[in-house]
Amino acid sequence: MFDVNKVPTPCYIVDESALIRNLEILRGVSQRTGAKILLAQKAFSCYHLYPLIGEYLSGTACSGLYEARLGFEEMGKENHVFSAAYRESEIDEIISYCGHIIFNSFTQLDRYRDRVLAAGKKIGLRINPQCSTQEGHEIYDPCSPKSRLGITRENFREDDLEGVTGLHFHTLCEQNSDDLETTLDAIEERFGDILPKMEWINFGGGHHITRADYDIPRLEKCIRRMQEKYGLEVFLEPGEAIALNAGWLVTEVLDITKNDMPIAILDTSAACHMPDVLEMPYRPPLVGSGESGEKQFSYRLGSQTCLAGDVIGEYSFDEELRIGDRLVFGDMAIYSMVKNNTFNGMPLPHILLLKKDGSFEELRSFGYSDFRERL
Ligand SMILES: Cc1ncc(COP(=O)(O)O)c(C=O)c1O
């Protein structure tokens, strides 16, 4: 893998070879279908890699002004933006960076339509097909009851579509293409009369395309269905799939204590450096470990912070952990560095690139000023 003792801790390591493997899969989908794939920056905004990503993908998808600017300046290809609402003070700058502006309501459309059209940019509407295909993660389900994301058919105004050329939906989270197929059925059922009036459709993100069991032929069938039946240009904006399993978080064991079971205190934090572990919640993979009790030595892994629940999980190892040991969490490129924080004054992890030739390049290092400057 790499020499864990050669890197500072805590640090994220982005794996260039793994990223390229994902990008090749995604480019294959584009090449076979003509669909354009955009990087959803909210998952992975490590812009140092944007020139590389831009060699494989069509551009970036953004959630607001700052991501719009980052995508524009650092990749400079197609740039699509969706926000639940745009501020008056930001919309003109956003329009200047993006080719496609997607609105979440007819109020927003009516307010900004003329400015988008005057700039020669394209307008889309996010629809809500009210078709939940995921269970147990209401926080990640834009089709959950009372969701604010997307216009439901009941609130859709087919008499107010002047200048609107596309529809956008985002309903999936880490899902396979069978759920996309189900969602397209719901879209045809509820918005089937609108589709022929459009020029493009954006399938959003949540497509786990680079996961080993993902059914790519079925995805391509879904894309062709929209292309052939309605003559639509198809966009996808996955985030996770682009940098899935393309990064690590390396941490050091600072202490070992005991309370009912052995506890290892690490110089990383779920709350600060991998917030999805607590938000989702999930147990991140850890290189060389097993489930608690599976191997001879089990530990609860927790952080330096004051938060009682700042626990990453229980893991087991073939050998006893010692102070100074390095541990390597997997799949830490996505929704990690974009979401981290300095709660308790925790340092932000350094960001390193593991290059194709096996050498490291430091992309960013952080210190006290990064903590102080944001307060
Ligand atoms: C509108 C939109 N597009 C794309 C994405 C990316 O999703 P994922 O990283 O799950 O592929 C998200 C994630 O929340 C989203 O809200």
The ligand as an SDF file (V2000), in Angstrom:
LIG
                    3D

 16 16  0  0  0  0  0  0  0  0999 V2000
  -28.2940   17.7380   -6.1690 C   0  0  0  0  0  0  0  0  0  0  0  0
  -27.2350   16.7270   -5.8710 C   0  0  0  0  0  0  0  0  0  0  0  0
  -26.4640   16.2630   -6.8830 N   0  0  0  0  0  0  0  0  0  0  0  0
  -25.4920   15.3590   -6.6730 C   0  0  0  0  0  0  0  0  0  0  0  0
  -25.2220   14.8710   -5.4140 C   0  0  0  0  0  0  0  0  0  0  0  0
  -24.1100   13.8700   -5.2220 C   0  0  0  0  0  0  0  0  0  0  0  0
  -24.5450   12.6920   -4.6650 O   0  0  0  0  0  0  0  0  0  0  0  0
  -23.5580   11.4540   -4.4190 P   0  0  0  0  0  0  0  0  0  0  0  0
  -22.3090   11.9780   -3.8190 O   0  0  0  0  0  0  0  0  0  0  0  0
  -24.3150   10.5780   -3.4840 O   0  0  0  0  0  0  0  0  0  0  0  0
  -23.3270   10.8160   -5.7530 O   0  0  0  0  0  0  0  0  0  0  0  0
  -26.0000   15.3180   -4.3250 C   0  0  0  0  0  0  0  0  0  0  0  0
  -25.7560   14.8090   -2.9660 C   0  0  0  0  0  0  0  0  0  0  0  0
  -26.3680   15.1620   -2.0040 O   0  0  0  0  0  0  0  0  0  0  0  0
  -27.0290   16.2770   -4.5600 C   0  0  0  0  0  0  0  0  0  0  0  0
  -27.7700   16.7620   -3.5550 O   0  0  0  0  0  0  0  0  0  0  0  0
  1  2  1  0
  2  3  1  0
  2 15  2  0
  3  4  2  0
  4  5  1  0
  5  6  1  0
  5 12  2  0
  6  7  1  0
  7  8  1  0
  8  9  2  0
  8 10  1  0
  8 11  1  0
 12 13  1  0
 12 15  1  0
 13 14  2  0
 15 16  1  0
M  END
$$$$
